Amino acid sequence: MRFRTLAGILVVAIALSGCSAAMPGAPLDPAERSTPPNGTRSGLVTIGGGREVFLSCRGSGSPTVVFISGTGGGADEWSTLPGAGADAPSSPPESTHAAVPVFAAVAESTRVCAYDRPGVALEDGSPTTTTPVPQPTTAQQGVDDLDAVLAASDETGPFVLVGASWGGLIAQLFARTHPDATVGLVLVDSASIHLEQTLSPEQWQAWMAAIEGARSGDAESPAYEPTMVEFRGARPSPSVPAVVLSSDEPWDLHVTPGESTWPAWLAAQSALTESVHATHVSETDSGHGIQVEQPDLVSAAIDDVIEEARRGVTG
């Protein structure tokens, strides 16, 4: 498995995640949507401006679950299990049954889609086929790209957004930008605007410097500080079913000598939970990559949000 963690990427200079340059699609208005599509699709979607985005979808039903990968991660991150490659743990977590990747598990009950942002690398190390864009990029650019690819592919709302790490910031801003199309949020050890407050000023600046120093060519790289400005100008988070899953195995950003950043990460997870009015799953027996390390736990959280969203629609 070639799983990219937020912590590891800031230790070594490898691909960082961001989002593509914006090419907004049609407004996401569930009232104008017809029956959700079904069947399997896997390939490039043209979104305009000479750009294409890789999109993979499967299953049928509503709401449509959209997976937004973490730092440097492609769509295949949600189809990965522990022990899937050279970088996997030498002793995968013990289980009484065979784990099922999140993408496949959730596709049993509803429509699911995942996509590659520009500049990501796949689990086997190969580059994405999504058209590259200038980096760094912001969460709003990620929202605009996701808007565009969903509209161009006619993948219909309403949506449950599932975002990991940096992808969680894109999910949060998508929900604020398209509240009428969003019926649920699942945030998997997600980054958040609260890190700007929970990290010390010295740690925050060291983190921003580490991201800047690790930028390389077209590899995606997050523009965190402009993203903080975007959130300050955005609507509040919509009142929808939400779950925040947090790692409970300590890891560190390693951005500056001295105090660990782990307490600040945990504090930001608590603040995020409160801000999106979520259920907090803090006992995960996992590091940062919960969707890979504990896929059953993530799938169960998504299923809970789907069920609650469906009750809200029908009730």
Contacts in CASP RR format, 6 or more apart in sequence:
PFRMAT RR
TARGET T0000
AUTHOR 0000-0000-0000
METHOD contacts of the structure
MODEL  1
MRFRTLAGILVVAIALSGCSAAMPGAPLDPAERSTPPNGTRSGLVTIGGG
REVFLSCRGSGSPTVVFISGTGGGADEWSTLPGAGADAPSSPPESTHAAV
PVFAAVAESTRVCAYDRPGVALEDGSPTTTTPVPQPTTAQQGVDDLDAVL
AASDETGPFVLVGASWGGLIAQLFARTHPDATVGLVLVDSASIHLEQTLS
PEQWQAWMAAIEGARSGDAESPAYEPTMVEFRGARPSPSVPAVVLSSDEP
WDLHVTPGESTWPAWLAAQSALTESVHATHVSETDSGHGIQVEQPDLVSA
AIDDVIEEARRGVTG
1 80 0 8 1.000
1 81 0 8 1.000
1 82 0 8 1.000
1 83 0 8 1.000
1 84 0 8 1.000
1 85 0 8 1.000
1 86 0 8 1.000
1 87 0 8 1.000
1 88 0 8 1.000
1 123 0 8 1.000
1 292 0 8 1.000
2 85 0 8 1.000
2 86 0 8 1.000
2 87 0 8 1.000
2 121 0 8 1.000
2 122 0 8 1.000
2 123 0 8 1.000
2 124 0 8 1.000
2 125 0 8 1.000
3 77 0 8 1.000
3 80 0 8 1.000
3 87 0 8 1.000
3 88 0 8 1.000
3 123 0 8 1.000
3 289 0 8 1.000
3 292 0 8 1.000
4 14 0 8 1.000
4 15 0 8 1.000
4 17 0 8 1.000
4 70 0 8 1.000
4 71 0 8 1.000
4 72 0 8 1.000
4 73 0 8 1.000
4 121 0 8 1.000
5 71 0 8 1.000
5 165 0 8 1.000
5 251 0 8 1.000
5 287 0 8 1.000
5 288 0 8 1.000
5 289 0 8 1.000
6 70 0 8 1.000
6 71 0 8 1.000
6 165 0 8 1.000
6 166 0 8 1.000
6 191 0 8 1.000
6 253 0 8 1.000
6 288 0 8 1.000
7 251 0 8 1.000
7 252 0 8 1.000
7 253 0 8 1.000
7 254 0 8 1.000
7 288 0 8 1.000
8 14 0 8 1.000
8 254 0 8 1.000
9 15 0 8 1.000
9 16 0 8 1.000
9 71 0 8 1.000
9 72 0 8 1.000
9 214 0 8 1.000
10 207 0 8 1.000
10 210 0 8 1.000
10 211 0 8 1.000
10 214 0 8 1.000
10 253 0 8 1.000
10 254 0 8 1.000
10 255 0 8 1.000
11 254 0 8 1.000
12 214 0 8 1.000
13 213 0 8 1.000
13 214 0 8 1.000
13 216 0 8 1.000
14 214 0 8 1.000
14 219 0 8 1.000
15 72 0 8 1.000
15 119 0 8 1.000
15 120 0 8 1.000
15 121 0 8 1.000
15 216 0 8 1.000
15 219 0 8 1.000
15 220 0 8 1.000
15 221 0 8 1.000
16 71 0 8 1.000
16 72 0 8 1.000
16 136 0 8 1.000
16 211 0 8 1.000
16 214 0 8 1.000
16 215 0 8 1.000
16 219 0 8 1.000
16 220 0 8 1.000
16 221 0 8 1.000
16 222 0 8 1.000
17 69 0 8 1.000
17 70 0 8 1.000
17 71 0 8 1.000
17 72 0 8 1.000
17 73 0 8 1.000
17 117 0 8 1.000
17 120 0 8 1.000
17 165 0 8 1.000
17 166 0 8 1.000
17 167 0 8 1.000
17 220 0 8 1.000
17 221 0 8 1.000
17 222 0 8 1.000
18 71 0 8 1.000
18 72 0 8 1.000
18 117 0 8 1.000
18 135 0 8 1.000
18 136 0 8 1.000
18 137 0 8 1.000
18 138 0 8 1.000
18 139 0 8 1.000
18 141 0 8 1.000
18 142 0 8 1.000
18 166 0 8 1.000
18 220 0 8 1.000
18 221 0 8 1.000
18 222 0 8 1.000
18 223 0 8 1.000
19 117 0 8 1.000
19 118 0 8 1.000
19 137 0 8 1.000
19 138 0 8 1.000
19 139 0 8 1.000
19 141 0 8 1.000
19 142 0 8 1.000
19 143 0 8 1.000
19 145 0 8 1.000
19 170 0 8 1.000
19 220 0 8 1.000
20 51 0 8 1.000
20 53 0 8 1.000
20 117 0 8 1.000
20 118 0 8 1.000
20 130 0 8 1.000
20 131 0 8 1.000
20 133 0 8 1.000
20 137 0 8 1.000
20 141 0 8 1.000
20 142 0 8 1.000
20 145 0 8 1.000
21 118 0 8 1.000
21 133 0 8 1.000
21 134 0 8 1.000
21 137 0 8 1.000
21 141 0 8 1.000
21 145 0 8 1.000
22 140 0 8 1.000
22 141 0 8 1.000
22 142 0 8 1.000
22 144 0 8 1.000
22 145 0 8 1.000
23 47 0 8 1.000
23 48 0 8 1.000
23 49 0 8 1.000
23 51 0 8 1.000
23 144 0 8 1.000
23 145 0 8 1.000
23 148 0 8 1.000
24 144 0 8 1.000
24 147 0 8 1.000
24 148 0 8 1.000
25 47 0 8 1.000
25 144 0 8 1.000
25 147 0 8 1.000
25 148 0 8 1.000
25 151 0 8 1.000
25 152 0 8 1.000
26 151 0 8 1.000
28 147 0 8 1.000
28 150 0 8 1.000
28 151 0 8 1.000
28 157 0 8 1.000
28 159 0 8 1.000
28 178 0 8 1.000
28 180 0 8 1.000
28 181 0 8 1.000
29 180 0 8 1.000
29 181 0 8 1.000
30 156 0 8 1.000
30 157 0 8 1.000
30 158 0 8 1.000
30 180 0 8 1.000
30 181 0 8 1.000
33 156 0 8 1.000
33 157 0 8 1.000
34 156 0 8 1.000
35 156 0 8 1.000
36 60 0 8 1.000
36 61 0 8 1.000
36 62 0 8 1.000
36 64 0 8 1.000
36 111 0 8 1.000
36 155 0 8 1.000
36 156 0 8 1.000
36 157 0 8 1.000
37 57 0 8 1.000
37 60 0 8 1.000
37 111 0 8 1.000
37 154 0 8 1.000
37 155 0 8 1.000
37 156 0 8 1.000
38 59 0 8 1.000
38 60 0 8 1.000
38 61 0 8 1.000
38 111 0 8 1.000
39 57 0 8 1.000
39 58 0 8 1.000
39 59 0 8 1.000
39 60 0 8 1.000
40 57 0 8 1.000
40 58 0 8 1.000
40 59 0 8 1.000
41 55 0 8 1.000
41 56 0 8 1.000
41 57 0 8 1.000
41 58 0 8 1.000
41 153 0 8 1.000
42 55 0 8 1.000
42 56 0 8 1.000
42 57 0 8 1.000
43 54 0 8 1.000
43 55 0 8 1.000
43 56 0 8 1.000
43 129 0 8 1.000
44 52 0 8 1.000
44 53 0 8 1.000
44 54 0 8 1.000
44 55 0 8 1.000
44 129 0 8 1.000
44 130 0 8 1.000
45 52 0 8 1.000
45 53 0 8 1.000
45 54 0 8 1.000
45 55 0 8 1.000
45 149 0 8 1.000
45 152 0 8 1.000
45 153 0 8 1.000
46 52 0 8 1.000
46 152 0 8 1.000
47 53 0 8 1.000
47 145 0 8 1.000
47 148 0 8 1.000
47 149 0 8 1.000
47 152 0 8 1.000
48 148 0 8 1.000
48 152 0 8 1.000
50 131 0 8 1.000
51 131 0 8 1.000
51 133 0 8 1.000
52 129 0 8 1.000
52 130 0 8 1.000
52 131 0 8 1.000
53 115 0 8 1.000
53 116 0 8 1.000
53 117 0 8 1.000
53 118 0 8 1.000
53 130 0 8 1.000
53 131 0 8 1.000
53 145 0 8 1.000
53 148 0 8 1.000
53 149 0 8 1.000
54 75 0 8 1.000
54 115 0 8 1.000
54 116 0 8 1.000
54 128 0 8 1.000
54 129 0 8 1.000
54 130 0 8 1.000
55 75 0 8 1.000
55 113 0 8 1.000
55 114 0 8 1.000
55 115 0 8 1.000
55 149 0 8 1.000
55 153 0 8 1.000
55 155 0 8 1.000
56 75 0 8 1.000
56 103 0 8 1.000
56 113 0 8 1.000
56 114 0 8 1.000
56 115 0 8 1.000
57 111 0 8 1.000
57 112 0 8 1.000
57 113 0 8 1.000
57 114 0 8 1.000
57 153 0 8 1.000
57 155 0 8 1.000
58 103 0 8 1.000
58 104 0 8 1.000
58 107 0 8 1.000
58 111 0 8 1.000
58 112 0 8 1.000
58 113 0 8 1.000
59 107 0 8 1.000
59 110 0 8 1.000
59 111 0 8 1.000
59 112 0 8 1.000
60 110 0 8 1.000
60 111 0 8 1.000
61 110 0 8 1.000
61 111 0 8 1.000
62 110 0 8 1.000
62 111 0 8 1.000
62 156 0 8 1.000
62 157 0 8 1.000
62 158 0 8 1.000
62 310 0 8 1.000
63 110 0 8 1.000
63 111 0 8 1.000
63 157 0 8 1.000
63 158 0 8 1.000
63 159 0 8 1.000
63 160 0 8 1.000
63 183 0 8 1.000
63 184 0 8 1.000
63 306 0 8 1.000
63 309 0 8 1.000
63 310 0 8 1.000
64 110 0 8 1.000
64 111 0 8 1.000
64 112 0 8 1.000
64 113 0 8 1.000
64 155 0 8 1.000
64 156 0 8 1.000
64 157 0 8 1.000
64 158 0 8 1.000
64 159 0 8 1.000
64 160 0 8 1.000
65 106 0 8 1.000
65 110 0 8 1.000
65 111 0 8 1.000
65 112 0 8 1.000
65 113 0 8 1.000
65 159 0 8 1.000
65 160 0 8 1.000
65 162 0 8 1.000
65 302 0 8 1.000
65 306 0 8 1.000
66 112 0 8 1.000
66 113 0 8 1.000
66 114 0 8 1.000
66 115 0 8 1.000
66 146 0 8 1.000
66 150 0 8 1.000
66 155 0 8 1.000
66 159 0 8 1.000
66 160 0 8 1.000
66 161 0 8 1.000
66 162 0 8 1.000
67 75 0 8 1.000
67 77 0 8 1.000
67 78 0 8 1.000
67 102 0 8 1.000
67 103 0 8 1.000
67 112 0 8 1.000
67 113 0 8 1.000
67 114 0 8 1.000
67 115 0 8 1.000
67 162 0 8 1.000
67 163 0 8 1.000
68 146 0 8 1.000
68 161 0 8 1.000
68 162 0 8 1.000
68 163 0 8 1.000
68 164 0 8 1.000
68 167 0 8 1.000
68 168 0 8 1.000
68 170 0 8 1.000
68 171 0 8 1.000
69 75 0 8 1.000
69 77 0 8 1.000
69 78 0 8 1.000
69 114 0 8 1.000
69 117 0 8 1.000
69 120 0 8 1.000
69 163 0 8 1.000
69 164 0 8 1.000
69 167 0 8 1.000
70 77 0 8 1.000
70 163 0 8 1.000
70 164 0 8 1.000
70 165 0 8 1.000
70 166 0 8 1.000
70 167 0 8 1.000
70 168 0 8 1.000
71 165 0 8 1.000
71 166 0 8 1.000
71 167 0 8 1.000
71 222 0 8 1.000
72 117 0 8 1.000
72 119 0 8 1.000
72 120 0 8 1.000
72 121 0 8 1.000
72 166 0 8 1.000
72 219 0 8 1.000
72 220 0 8 1.000
73 116 0 8 1.000
73 117 0 8 1.000
73 120 0 8 1.000
73 121 0 8 1.000
73 122 0 8 1.000
74 114 0 8 1.000
74 115 0 8 1.000
74 116 0 8 1.000
74 117 0 8 1.000
74 120 0 8 1.000
74 121 0 8 1.000
74 122 0 8 1.000
74 123 0 8 1.000
74 128 0 8 1.000
75 103 0 8 1.000
75 114 0 8 1.000
75 115 0 8 1.000
75 116 0 8 1.000
76 114 0 8 1.000
76 122 0 8 1.000
76 123 0 8 1.000
77 114 0 8 1.000
77 123 0 8 1.000
77 164 0 8 1.000
77 291 0 8 1.000
77 292 0 8 1.000
78 101 0 8 1.000
78 102 0 8 1.000
78 103 0 8 1.000
78 114 0 8 1.000
78 291 0 8 1.000
79 101 0 8 1.000
79 102 0 8 1.000
79 103 0 8 1.000
79 104 0 8 1.000
79 114 0 8 1.000
80 101 0 8 1.000
80 123 0 8 1.000
80 292 0 8 1.000
81 92 0 8 1.000
81 99 0 8 1.000
81 101 0 8 1.000
81 292 0 8 1.000
81 295 0 8 1.000
82 88 0 8 1.000
82 89 0 8 1.000
82 92 0 8 1.000
82 93 0 8 1.000
82 99 0 8 1.000
82 292 0 8 1.000
82 293 0 8 1.000
83 89 0 8 1.000
83 92 0 8 1.000
84 123 0 8 1.000
85 123 0 8 1.000
93 285 0 8 1.000
93 293 0 8 1.000
93 294 0 8 1.000
95 296 0 8 1.000
99 295 0 8 1.000
99 296 0 8 1.000
100 295 0 8 1.000
100 296 0 8 1.000
100 299 0 8 1.000
101 295 0 8 1.000
102 162 0 8 1.000
102 291 0 8 1.000
102 295 0 8 1.000
102 298 0 8 1.000
102 299 0 8 1.000
102 302 0 8 1.000
103 112 0 8 1.000
103 114 0 8 1.000
105 295 0 8 1.000
105 296 0 8 1.000
105 299 0 8 1.000
106 112 0 8 1.000
106 299 0 8 1.000
106 302 0 8 1.000
106 303 0 8 1.000
106 306 0 8 1.000
109 303 0 8 1.000
109 306 0 8 1.000
110 306 0 8 1.000
111 155 0 8 1.000
113 150 0 8 1.000
113 155 0 8 1.000
115 130 0 8 1.000
115 146 0 8 1.000
115 149 0 8 1.000
116 122 0 8 1.000
116 128 0 8 1.000
116 129 0 8 1.000
116 130 0 8 1.000
117 128 0 8 1.000
117 130 0 8 1.000
117 142 0 8 1.000
117 145 0 8 1.000
117 220 0 8 1.000
118 128 0 8 1.000
118 130 0 8 1.000
118 131 0 8 1.000
118 132 0 8 1.000
118 133 0 8 1.000
118 137 0 8 1.000
118 145 0 8 1.000
118 218 0 8 1.000
118 220 0 8 1.000
119 127 0 8 1.000
119 128 0 8 1.000
119 130 0 8 1.000
119 132 0 8 1.000
119 133 0 8 1.000
119 135 0 8 1.000
119 218 0 8 1.000
119 219 0 8 1.000
119 220 0 8 1.000
120 127 0 8 1.000
120 128 0 8 1.000
120 130 0 8 1.000
120 220 0 8 1.000
121 127 0 8 1.000
121 128 0 8 1.000
121 219 0 8 1.000
122 128 0 8 1.000
132 218 0 8 1.000
133 218 0 8 1.000
134 218 0 8 1.000
135 215 0 8 1.000
135 217 0 8 1.000
135 218 0 8 1.000
135 219 0 8 1.000
135 220 0 8 1.000
135 221 0 8 1.000
136 211 0 8 1.000
136 215 0 8 1.000
136 220 0 8 1.000
136 221 0 8 1.000
136 222 0 8 1.000
136 223 0 8 1.000
137 220 0 8 1.000
137 221 0 8 1.000
137 222 0 8 1.000
137 223 0 8 1.000
138 222 0 8 1.000
138 223 0 8 1.000
138 226 0 8 1.000
138 227 0 8 1.000
138 230 0 8 1.000
139 169 0 8 1.000
139 170 0 8 1.000
139 172 0 8 1.000
139 173 0 8 1.000
139 222 0 8 1.000
139 227 0 8 1.000
139 230 0 8 1.000
139 231 0 8 1.000
140 173 0 8 1.000
140 177 0 8 1.000
140 227 0 8 1.000
140 230 0 8 1.000
142 170 0 8 1.000
143 170 0 8 1.000
143 173 0 8 1.000
143 174 0 8 1.000
143 177 0 8 1.000
143 178 0 8 1.000
146 170 0 8 1.000
146 174 0 8 1.000
147 174 0 8 1.000
147 177 0 8 1.000
147 178 0 8 1.000
149 155 0 8 1.000
150 157 0 8 1.000
150 159 0 8 1.000
157 181 0 8 1.000
158 181 0 8 1.000
158 182 0 8 1.000
158 183 0 8 1.000
158 309 0 8 1.000
158 313 0 8 1.000
159 174 0 8 1.000
159 178 0 8 1.000
159 181 0 8 1.000
159 182 0 8 1.000
159 183 0 8 1.000
159 184 0 8 1.000
160 182 0 8 1.000
160 183 0 8 1.000
160 184 0 8 1.000
160 185 0 8 1.000
160 186 0 8 1.000
160 302 0 8 1.000
160 305 0 8 1.000
160 306 0 8 1.000
160 309 0 8 1.000
161 168 0 8 1.000
161 171 0 8 1.000
161 174 0 8 1.000
161 175 0 8 1.000
161 182 0 8 1.000
161 184 0 8 1.000
161 185 0 8 1.000
161 186 0 8 1.000
162 171 0 8 1.000
162 185 0 8 1.000
162 186 0 8 1.000
162 187 0 8 1.000
162 188 0 8 1.000
162 298 0 8 1.000
162 302 0 8 1.000
163 170 0 8 1.000
163 171 0 8 1.000
163 186 0 8 1.000
163 187 0 8 1.000
163 188 0 8 1.000
163 190 0 8 1.000
164 187 0 8 1.000
164 188 0 8 1.000
164 189 0 8 1.000
164 190 0 8 1.000
164 289 0 8 1.000
164 290 0 8 1.000
164 291 0 8 1.000
165 188 0 8 1.000
165 189 0 8 1.000
165 190 0 8 1.000
165 191 0 8 1.000
165 288 0 8 1.000
165 289 0 8 1.000
166 191 0 8 1.000
166 222 0 8 1.000
167 190 0 8 1.000
167 191 0 8 1.000
168 187 0 8 1.000
168 188 0 8 1.000
168 190 0 8 1.000
168 191 0 8 1.000
168 192 0 8 1.000
169 190 0 8 1.000
169 191 0 8 1.000
169 192 0 8 1.000
169 193 0 8 1.000
169 222 0 8 1.000
169 227 0 8 1.000
171 185 0 8 1.000
171 187 0 8 1.000
171 190 0 8 1.000
172 185 0 8 1.000
172 187 0 8 1.000
172 190 0 8 1.000
172 192 0 8 1.000
172 231 0 8 1.000
172 237 0 8 1.000
172 276 0 8 1.000
173 227 0 8 1.000
173 230 0 8 1.000
173 231 0 8 1.000
173 234 0 8 1.000
174 182 0 8 1.000
175 182 0 8 1.000
175 184 0 8 1.000
175 185 0 8 1.000
175 237 0 8 1.000
175 238 0 8 1.000
175 240 0 8 1.000
176 231 0 8 1.000
176 234 0 8 1.000
176 235 0 8 1.000
176 236 0 8 1.000
176 237 0 8 1.000
176 238 0 8 1.000
177 234 0 8 1.000
177 235 0 8 1.000
179 235 0 8 1.000
179 238 0 8 1.000
182 238 0 8 1.000
182 240 0 8 1.000
183 240 0 8 1.000
183 241 0 8 1.000
183 309 0 8 1.000
183 312 0 8 1.000
183 313 0 8 1.000
184 240 0 8 1.000
184 241 0 8 1.000
184 242 0 8 1.000
184 305 0 8 1.000
184 309 0 8 1.000
185 237 0 8 1.000
185 240 0 8 1.000
185 241 0 8 1.000
185 242 0 8 1.000
185 243 0 8 1.000
185 276 0 8 1.000
185 278 0 8 1.000
185 305 0 8 1.000
186 242 0 8 1.000
186 243 0 8 1.000
186 245 0 8 1.000
186 298 0 8 1.000
186 301 0 8 1.000
186 302 0 8 1.000
186 305 0 8 1.000
187 242 0 8 1.000
187 243 0 8 1.000
187 244 0 8 1.000
187 245 0 8 1.000
187 272 0 8 1.000
187 276 0 8 1.000
187 278 0 8 1.000
188 245 0 8 1.000
188 289 0 8 1.000
188 290 0 8 1.000
188 291 0 8 1.000
188 298 0 8 1.000
189 245 0 8 1.000
189 246 0 8 1.000
189 247 0 8 1.000
189 269 0 8 1.000
189 286 0 8 1.000
189 287 0 8 1.000
189 288 0 8 1.000
189 289 0 8 1.000
189 290 0 8 1.000
190 244 0 8 1.000
190 269 0 8 1.000
190 272 0 8 1.000
192 268 0 8 1.000
192 269 0 8 1.000
192 271 0 8 1.000
192 272 0 8 1.000
192 275 0 8 1.000
193 227 0 8 1.000
193 228 0 8 1.000
193 231 0 8 1.000
194 267 0 8 1.000
194 268 0 8 1.000
194 271 0 8 1.000
194 272 0 8 1.000
194 275 0 8 1.000
195 204 0 8 1.000
195 264 0 8 1.000
195 265 0 8 1.000
195 268 0 8 1.000
196 204 0 8 1.000
196 228 0 8 1.000
197 268 0 8 1.000
197 271 0 8 1.000
198 263 0 8 1.000
198 264 0 8 1.000
198 265 0 8 1.000
198 267 0 8 1.000
198 268 0 8 1.000
198 271 0 8 1.000
199 207 0 8 1.000
199 261 0 8 1.000
199 264 0 8 1.000
200 259 0 8 1.000
200 264 0 8 1.000
202 256 0 8 1.000
203 253 0 8 1.000
203 255 0 8 1.000
203 256 0 8 1.000
203 259 0 8 1.000
203 261 0 8 1.000
203 264 0 8 1.000
206 255 0 8 1.000
206 256 0 8 1.000
207 224 0 8 1.000
207 253 0 8 1.000
207 255 0 8 1.000
207 261 0 8 1.000
208 224 0 8 1.000
208 225 0 8 1.000
209 255 0 8 1.000
210 253 0 8 1.000
210 255 0 8 1.000
211 221 0 8 1.000
211 222 0 8 1.000
211 224 0 8 1.000
214 221 0 8 1.000
215 221 0 8 1.000
237 275 0 8 1.000
237 276 0 8 1.000
237 277 0 8 1.000
239 277 0 8 1.000
240 309 0 8 1.000
241 304 0 8 1.000
241 305 0 8 1.000
241 308 0 8 1.000
241 309 0 8 1.000
242 276 0 8 1.000
242 277 0 8 1.000
242 278 0 8 1.000
242 279 0 8 1.000
242 305 0 8 1.000
243 278 0 8 1.000
243 279 0 8 1.000
243 280 0 8 1.000
243 281 0 8 1.000
243 301 0 8 1.000
243 302 0 8 1.000
243 304 0 8 1.000
243 305 0 8 1.000
244 269 0 8 1.000
244 272 0 8 1.000
244 273 0 8 1.000
244 276 0 8 1.000
244 278 0 8 1.000
244 279 0 8 1.000
244 280 0 8 1.000
244 281 0 8 1.000
245 281 0 8 1.000
245 284 0 8 1.000
245 290 0 8 1.000
245 297 0 8 1.000
245 298 0 8 1.000
245 301 0 8 1.000
246 266 0 8 1.000
246 269 0 8 1.000
246 280 0 8 1.000
246 281 0 8 1.000
246 282 0 8 1.000
246 284 0 8 1.000
247 265 0 8 1.000
247 284 0 8 1.000
247 286 0 8 1.000
247 287 0 8 1.000
247 288 0 8 1.000
247 289 0 8 1.000
247 290 0 8 1.000
248 282 0 8 1.000
248 283 0 8 1.000
248 284 0 8 1.000
248 285 0 8 1.000
248 286 0 8 1.000
248 287 0 8 1.000
249 285 0 8 1.000
249 286 0 8 1.000
249 287 0 8 1.000
250 260 0 8 1.000
250 262 0 8 1.000
251 262 0 8 1.000
251 265 0 8 1.000
251 287 0 8 1.000
251 288 0 8 1.000
252 260 0 8 1.000
252 261 0 8 1.000
252 262 0 8 1.000
253 261 0 8 1.000
253 265 0 8 1.000
254 261 0 8 1.000
255 261 0 8 1.000
269 280 0 8 1.000
269 282 0 8 1.000
270 280 0 8 1.000
272 278 0 8 1.000
273 279 0 8 1.000
273 280 0 8 1.000
279 304 0 8 1.000
281 297 0 8 1.000
281 301 0 8 1.000
284 290 0 8 1.000
284 294 0 8 1.000
284 297 0 8 1.000
285 293 0 8 1.000
285 294 0 8 1.000
286 293 0 8 1.000
286 294 0 8 1.000
286 297 0 8 1.000
287 293 0 8 1.000
290 297 0 8 1.000
290 298 0 8 1.000
291 298 0 8 1.000
END
